[in-house]
Amino acid sequence: MILIFGGAYQGKLDYALERFGLSDEDAYKCDYESVDMPEGKKIIYEIDKWILALIKSDINPAEPLETCIGNNPGAVVICNDISCGVVPVEPLMRKWREAVGRALAVLARASDETVRVFCGIPARIK
């Protein structure tokens, strides 16, 4: 698995598509509503939104995240780093921010390679 993370709108998906010669059809975009995670996609992106969907459904993200890692060993996983900036006032948003930070740590440990994309520039950190 390869983890690509960084701030919103920094070029993470474009970088992954170009680097691996893939198209939009190879990618699965997570959303704030679905707790399902497909298998067999080469890119899974905006996983931070999936984590919020899990939290809103009262599901601890830890176990589903481990299942996702196990079911998608060759995938490129892309996550927005939401840990920077102002801490949200709403308890749900603080819980989400913490869960995404923990998920990034788990994903980074499990990944063969970890890349941070900032201003469209990839920096390999693992």
C-alpha positions as CSV (number, residue, x, y, z in Angstrom):
1,M,0.0,0.0,0.0
2,I,1.1,3.6,-0.7
3,L,-0.2,6.4,1.4
4,I,-0.4,9.9,0.0
5,F,-1.5,12.7,2.3
6,G,-1.5,16.5,2.5
7,G,-3.8,19.4,2.7
8,A,-7.0,19.9,0.7
9,Y,-6.6,20.8,-3.0
10,Q,-2.8,20.2,-3.0
11,G,-2.7,17.9,-6.0
12,K,-2.6,14.5,-4.3
13,L,-5.0,12.7,-6.7
14,D,-3.4,14.3,-9.8
15,Y,0.0,13.2,-8.5
16,A,-1.2,9.6,-8.0
17,L,-2.9,9.4,-11.3
18,E,0.1,10.7,-13.2
19,R,2.7,8.7,-11.2
20,F,1.0,5.4,-11.7
21,G,-0.4,6.0,-15.1
22,L,-4.0,5.5,-13.9
23,S,-7.3,7.2,-14.8
24,D,-10.3,8.4,-12.8
25,E,-12.0,5.0,-13.4
26,D,-9.3,3.3,-11.3
27,A,-10.1,5.5,-8.3
28,Y,-12.8,5.3,-5.7
29,K,-13.9,8.6,-4.0
30,C,-15.1,8.3,-0.4
31,D,-17.9,10.5,0.8
32,Y,-19.4,11.6,4.1
33,E,-22.3,9.2,3.9
34,S,-21.2,5.8,2.9
35,V,-19.5,3.5,5.4
36,D,-18.8,0.9,2.7
37,M,-15.4,0.4,1.2
38,P,-14.9,-1.2,-2.2
39,E,-12.2,-3.8,-2.9
40,G,-10.1,-3.9,-6.0
41,K,-9.8,-0.2,-6.7
42,K,-6.2,1.0,-7.4
43,I,-6.8,4.4,-5.7
44,I,-9.0,5.1,-2.7
45,Y,-9.1,8.8,-2.0
46,E,-10.6,11.3,0.5
47,I,-10.5,8.5,3.1
48,D,-10.9,11.2,5.7
49,K,-14.6,11.6,4.5
50,W,-15.1,7.8,5.0
51,I,-13.8,8.2,8.5
52,L,-16.4,10.9,9.2
53,A,-19.1,8.7,7.8
54,L,-18.0,5.9,10.2
55,I,-18.1,8.3,13.2
56,K,-21.5,9.7,12.2
57,S,-22.7,6.1,12.1
58,D,-21.3,5.5,15.6
59,I,-18.6,3.1,14.3
60,N,-15.1,3.2,15.7
61,P,-12.9,3.7,12.6
62,A,-10.1,1.5,13.9
63,E,-11.5,-2.0,12.9
64,P,-12.9,-0.9,9.5
65,L,-9.5,0.8,8.8
66,E,-7.6,-2.4,9.5
67,T,-10.1,-4.3,7.2
68,C,-9.6,-1.7,4.5
69,I,-5.8,-2.1,4.7
70,G,-6.1,-5.9,4.6
71,N,-8.5,-5.9,1.7
72,N,-6.5,-3.4,-0.4
73,P,-2.8,-4.2,0.0
74,G,-1.8,-2.8,-3.3
75,A,-3.9,0.3,-3.3
76,V,-2.9,3.9,-3.2
77,V,-4.7,5.5,-0.3
78,I,-5.1,9.3,-0.3
79,C,-6.1,11.3,2.7
80,N,-6.5,14.9,3.5
81,D,-4.5,16.0,6.5
82,I,-7.1,17.9,8.6
83,S,-4.9,18.2,11.7
84,C,-3.5,21.6,10.9
85,G,-5.3,24.8,11.5
86,V,-7.9,25.9,14.1
87,V,-9.3,23.2,16.4
88,P,-13.1,22.8,15.6
89,V,-15.6,24.0,18.3
90,E,-18.0,21.2,17.6
91,P,-17.3,17.9,19.5
92,L,-18.1,15.8,16.4
93,M,-15.6,17.7,14.3
94,R,-12.9,17.4,17.0
95,K,-13.5,13.6,17.2
96,W,-13.2,13.4,13.4
97,R,-9.9,15.4,13.5
98,E,-8.5,13.1,16.1
99,A,-9.7,10.0,14.3
100,V,-8.1,11.1,11.0
101,G,-4.8,11.8,12.7
102,R,-4.8,8.3,14.3
103,A,-5.8,6.8,10.9
104,L,-2.9,8.5,9.2
105,A,-0.5,7.0,11.8
106,V,-1.9,3.5,11.2
107,L,-1.9,3.9,7.4
108,A,1.7,5.3,7.5
109,R,2.9,2.3,9.6
110,A,1.2,-0.2,7.2
111,S,2.3,1.5,4.0
112,D,5.3,0.5,1.9
113,E,5.7,4.2,1.0
114,T,4.3,7.4,2.4
115,V,4.3,10.6,0.4
116,R,3.2,14.1,1.5
117,V,2.1,16.4,-1.3
118,F,2.3,20.1,-0.6
119,C,1.7,22.7,-3.3
120,G,1.7,19.9,-5.9
121,I,5.2,18.8,-4.9
122,P,5.5,15.3,-3.6
123,A,8.0,14.6,-0.7
124,R,8.6,11.0,0.1
125,I,8.8,10.6,3.9
126,K,8.9,6.8,4.0
